[in-house]
Amino acid sequence: MTTEMKKFVMWGSYCDNVLEKRAGCRQAHLDNLKALKEAGKILTIGPTTDLQMVFGVYVAADQAAAKAMIESDPYWQNQIWTEYQVREWIQAF
């Protein structure tokens, strides 16, 4: 039995003073993202230029699995990301 992988778009918000607050967990965050990318579990992620929002596209079996990846990220665990929404996405192109 195969599990069809789906794509999920995540939009989230950064905390105030993100540049200062992220310093202690930034490397762990980047290492986590690298591992997810190598495993094919994330397509892209990054901040808006004003450092207010984060956008990412995760690959997972279901929404719960996508949320688990987001919530296991050091930025979520250390309140660098303060809230997020995740929605299943249909890639048209």
Helices and strands as residue ranges (DSSP letters): E 6-14, H 18-21, H 26-38, E 42-47, E 53-60, H 63-71, H 74-77, E 81-89
